Amino acid sequence: MNLNLTVANGAKCMGVIEISTDDSSAGLYQCKVAPTGGWNMFETVSCTLAEKTNAKRSTRDDSSVVELVLSFAGCEGVSFARLDNIIFF
């Protein structure tokens, strides 16, 4: 499964959003978020499957609810992301 974020980064630093599920302590996806030029200037960011994970396809059916956990890092405590949506495809 591929994952994209629509996000704005009004800071001057490159941030990383790591996405995991409620049943996984390791991040499944890593999304690098470069500055977009303002808090209202959204761009679509493609996320990559994390190299350190042994993620397997879920055995859950499409009607299952999965809780996502988003972790933000990389800007030394400075806010860097304004998330608009998450797209699975």
C-alpha positions in Angstrom: 0.0 0.0 0.0 1.3 3.4 -0.9 0.8 6.5 1.2 0.9 10.3 0.4 0.4 13.2 2.7 -0.8 16.7 1.7 1.1 18.9 4.0 2.5 22.5 4.4 5.8 23.3 6.1 6.1 26.9 7.0 9.4 26.4 8.9 12.9 26.6 7.3 13.9 23.0 8.1 13.4 19.6 6.7 11.1 17.5 8.9 10.2 13.8 9.0 6.8 12.4 9.8 6.8 8.7 10.7 3.6 6.8 10.5 2.9 3.5 12.4 -0.1 1.5 13.4 -1.6 0.9 16.8 -0.1 -2.6 16.8 3.4 -1.6 15.7 6.1 0.1 17.7 8.2 0.6 14.6 7.4 3.2 12.0 5.9 1.8 8.8 6.3 4.8 6.6 8.7 7.8 6.6 7.6 11.1 5.0 10.2 13.8 4.4 8.6 17.2 4.6 10.7 20.0 3.0 9.7 23.7 3.5 6.8 24.6 1.2 7.1 28.4 1.5 4.3 28.9 4.0 1.7 27.4 6.3 -1.0 27.6 3.6 1.1 26.3 0.7 0.3 22.6 0.6 2.2 20.0 -1.4 1.7 16.3 -1.8 4.6 14.2 -0.3 5.1 10.6 -1.2 6.0 8.4 1.8 8.4 5.5 1.7 8.1 2.2 3.4 10.6 2.3 6.3 13.7 0.3 5.7 14.0 -1.0 9.3 10.5 -2.5 9.4 9.5 -6.0 8.4 6.0 -4.8 7.5 3.7 -7.4 6.0 0.4 -6.9 4.3 -2.3 -6.7 6.8 -4.6 -9.7 7.2 -7.4 -7.4 8.2 -10.3 -6.9 5.8 -11.1 -3.6 4.3 -13.8 -2.9 6.9 -11.3 -3.0 9.8 -10.5 0.2 11.7 -6.7 0.8 12.2 -5.5 3.6 14.4 -2.5 5.5 12.9 0.2 7.0 15.1 2.1 10.0 13.6 5.5 11.1 15.0 7.1 14.3 14.0 10.9 14.8 14.2 13.8 16.6 12.6 13.3 20.3 13.3 14.8 20.5 16.8 11.5 21.3 18.5 10.3 23.8 15.9 6.8 23.2 14.5 7.1 22.3 10.8 4.0 20.5 9.6 0.4 21.4 8.9 -1.3 18.2 7.7 -4.3 18.4 5.4 -4.9 14.8 4.5 -3.5 11.3 4.2 -4.1 9.4 1.0 -3.8 5.6 0.7 -3.6 4.0 -2.7 
